[in-house]
Amino acid sequence: MRKIAAGIVAGLGCAVLALSGCSSQQEEAGQDTGKPTIVATTSVYADIARQVAGEDAQVTAIVDSTSQDPHSYEATAQDKLKISRADLVVLNGGGYDPFMSEAAEGADGKVIDAVAVSGLPGAEEAAETQEHGHDHDDHDHADHDHGKFNEHVWYDVSAMKNLTHAISEDLGSIDEQHRQDYRDRAQAYEQKLEGLRSDLKGIGASGRTYLATEPVPDRLLDAAGMKNETPEAFSSAVEAESDVPAATLNEVHRIVDGGSLNLLAFNPQTETAQTRQLRSAAESAHVSVVDFTETLPEGEDYLSWMRSNIDNLRKALA
């Protein structure tokens, strides 16, 4: 009898562990928790969504590491499942994250396109271009025309304020019980975002010049009043993961060695042998170099990350 009883107890213990494991897996997948689920392209948008969601919704990022390049990321089957089941999907749009835009077409929930809600000049056209481009299976971001619209909108404070508002409104329509909570959190967060404008104005960067290996931080640097000296052919080649033409490479090296450049804005997530050489040339020419990433560094949230970027910029230009 004791052996039978022990077997029953052991069996029950295994069953409890199995059920516990299932529960944990369900919670990780955002299922059966009773809370709305939000899936965002990157850790940047996931963090902004969390500021609005609080404890009332679950948020997951697809690309959450600085070692990953969102431009060329390929969605896994698990990613696509998460996106399809989400109550709310937050993507960048504008051709930045085609894997997310395509997966979101089959999503059951609401979809927020950060470019479309940004309120920036040219945003509506960029969003429409992305929609028309869904019929194509080509993920090569060489097609981006940065001369018309820079889709790296998370480096624009006003765009992120508009995104925050859009998230709160859509979450409120999904989860009416917490609608006011979402709105209150969004308003508080928008005020904090506005503080970044004051930080930018205080660094005295107006009229200073910069060259960027990619147009990722352009919106932030432009808001600081800096002048962009980057040949478009250079950043386009880097984003397209192709070699920079020799003539263009010579041009950027002349700019670096010319003595009037104040800053090299460097994207370590898409670095190449050519951009590393450019960084070395800038350091040799005593041009300040500041890294600007596309996803949150470990241990940072969006606000602290932007403040760090602004502080690094201030120190570089001092």
N, C-alpha and C positions, 0 to 999 in steps of 0.2 A: 504493500500500500504506500509505504514511504517513497518507493521508487516511482510509482505512478504519480503520486502527488508532486514529487519533485519535477517530474517530467511536465506535468500540467503547468506548474509555476514557471518553469523555464520556457515553456511554449508561450505562455501569456506574456512573459518578459520580452521575448522576441517579437511577439505581435505588437506590443506597445512601442518597442523601438522602431519597428517597421512603419507603424502608423505615424510615429513622431517624425521619421525621415520623410514620409510622404507629405506631412504637414509642412515641414521645412521647405521641401521642394516646391510645394504649391505656393507658399508665401513668397519664395524667391521669384517664382514665375509671375507673381501678382494675381494669382487665381484664388477665389474663395476667401478673400480677406474682408470683403465688404467695402473696401476702399477703391476709389478710382485709380486706374493705372496710367502713368505717363511714361512714354518712351521718347527720348531725345537723341538727336544725332550724336552730339558730343557732350563731354562733361561740363562744358560751358553752359549750354542750354539746360542741362539737367540741374545744375546748381541754381540757375535763375528760377526754374520751375519749382524747386524745393523751397525757395524763399516764399513763394506764393502758397504752395501746398501745405507747408507745415507738417503736422502729423496726420493730416486728413486725407492724404493721397500718397501713393507709392511712385517713386521716380527711378527710372533706369536710363543709363547712357549706353549707347552702342559703342562709340569710340571714346575711351576714357583714359588713354595713356599718351604721353608726349612722344612715345616711340612709334605711334601709329600716325599715318598720314590720311586724314579724312578724304582728301581728293581721290586717292586710289584704293580706298577701302572696299573690300568685297563682302557683302552681307552673307552671313552663314544661314543655314536652314533655321537655326535657333533664333537668330536675329529676326528673320522674316516672320517667324511665329509670334515673337514678342510684339512686333509692330502690328501684325494683323489683329491681335487680341487687345491691343491697348485702347483705353477709353479716349486718350488724347495723345497725338503724335506731334512732336515739335521738331521741325527740321529747318535747315538754313535756307535751302532753295537757291535760285539764281544760278544753277549749274554747279554749285559747290559740292553738294552731296547727292549725286544722281542715284546712288544705291538706295538712299533713304526715300527719295522722291518716288522711285519706282515701286519700292516695297509698300509705301503708304497708299498707293493706288488701290490696293486690296484691303486696306484697313477698315475695320468695322466702325471705329470711332471717329472723332473730330481730328482734323489736321491743321496745324498752324505753320505757315510758311513765314519764317522770320524776315525774309526779303520783302514779301508781299505786304506785311503789316508794318514795315519799318518807317513808312512815310517819307523815305528819302527820294530825291529826284531820280527818275529813271527806274525806280523799283518796280512799278507796275509792269512796265515793258519787259524788264528782266524776268519777272515771274511768269509772264505770258510766254516768253521765249522758252523758259524751262518746261512749261506745260506742253508746248508744241514739240519739244525735243524728246518727250517720253516715248515717242514711236521708234526712236533710234536706240540701238543696243550698245552704242559706243560710249564707254565711260571715260574716254580720253579728254582731259580738261584742257587740251590744247585749243579747243574751240572757243574758250572763254574770250570775250572781247572786253578786257579791263579798261579800254579807252572809253567805253560807253557806261559801264557800271561795275563798281568794285563790290563783289558779293560778300566780302568779309565784314558783315554788318555788326558783328559783336564788338568790334572796336569803335563803335559809334554809340555814345551814351543815349542820344535821343531815340535811336532805333531800339535799344534795349528797354527803354522806358515804355515804348509802344508795345513791345513784345510782352513785357510784364503785365500790362493792362489786358492784352489779348488772352493771355493764359488765365488770368483771374476771371474774365468773363466766360470763357469756355468751360472752365472748371465749375463755375457757379451754375451753369446750365446743366452740367452733368450731375452735379451734387448740390442740389438746391438747399439742402439742410445746412451746408457750410458756406453758402454763397457770400454772406457778409464777411465771414472770416477771411475768405480768399481776397475779397476787395480790400479789407483793412490791411492785410499783410502786403498786398500789392502797392497800396498807397504809401505805406511806410518804406517799402523798398525803393520805390521811385524817388522818394526824397533823398535816400542815401545815394542813389545813382546820380542825382543832380549835383551832389557834393563833389563828384569827380570833375565837373566842369570848372569849379573854383580851383581845384588842385592843378588842373592843366594851365589855367591862366596865370598861376603863380610861379611857373618855372622859367618864364622869360625866354621862351623859345622862338618868339615871333621873328621871322626873317632868316632864321638859321636854316642851313641846307642839309639834306640827307639823301642817301642812296639806299635802296632796299633790295634785298635779294629776291623778295616777293612782295606783292602789294598788300600783304596781310595787315600790317599796322598802319597803312596809309591814312585811314580815317582818323585815327587817334593823333597821328603826327600833324595832319592837316588842321585838326581842331586846335592844336597847340600853336598854329601859325607858321609851321615850318614849310620850307619850299622843297618840293620833290625834284631831284636831279636825275632820277633813274630812267634810262632809256627803256621804253616799253618792250622792245625786242628782247631785252635781257631778262626781265621778270617773266615774260611769257614763255621763254625757252626753259627757264628753271621749272616753272609750273607744269610745263608739258613733259618734263623729265627728259629733255633732249639737250644736246650740246649747244652752248651759246655760240652763235656765229663769231668767227675770229674778229671781224671788224667791230662787232658790238662789244666783245670782250676787251679789245684794245681801247674802245671808247670809255668803258667804265674804269679801266685802270688809269686812263688819263685824268678822269674826274677825281679819282682817289689821290693821285699824285699831284694834282693841281694846286693844292695848298689852301683851297677855299671851302672844302667839304667839312662839315661839322660832325656828321654822324653816319655810320653804316648800321642800318637796321637789318639784323640777321635772323633768318628763320632756320633753327637747327633741325626742324622736323623734315625739311626737304633739302638738306645740305647735299652738295655734290663736290667733286674734286675742284670744280671751277669756283664754286662759292667759297670753299675753304681757302683757296689761293687768294681770292679777293679779300677775305678776312685777314689773312696774313699780311697782304699788301697794305690794308688799312692800318693795321697795328704798327707796321714799320713806318708808315707815314704819320703816325701819331694822330690818327683819326679815331675818335671814340667809337666803340662797337657795343651795341645793346641787342640782346636776344629777345625776340618776340615769337612766342609759340602760338599754336592754333587750338590747343587744349589746355586745361588747367594743370599747372605743376602740382605735384603731390603735396597735400597738406594745405592747399590754397582754395578759397572760394572766389567767385567772380570779382567781388568788390576788393578783396585783399590783393588779388592778382593784378587788377587794374591799377590799384594804388602803388603796387610794387613796380609796375611798368612805368608809371609816371615818375616815381621816385628815382628809378634807374636812369630815366631820361634827364631828370634834373641834375643828377650827379655827373652824367656824361657831358652835359653842356655847361657845367659850372666853370 
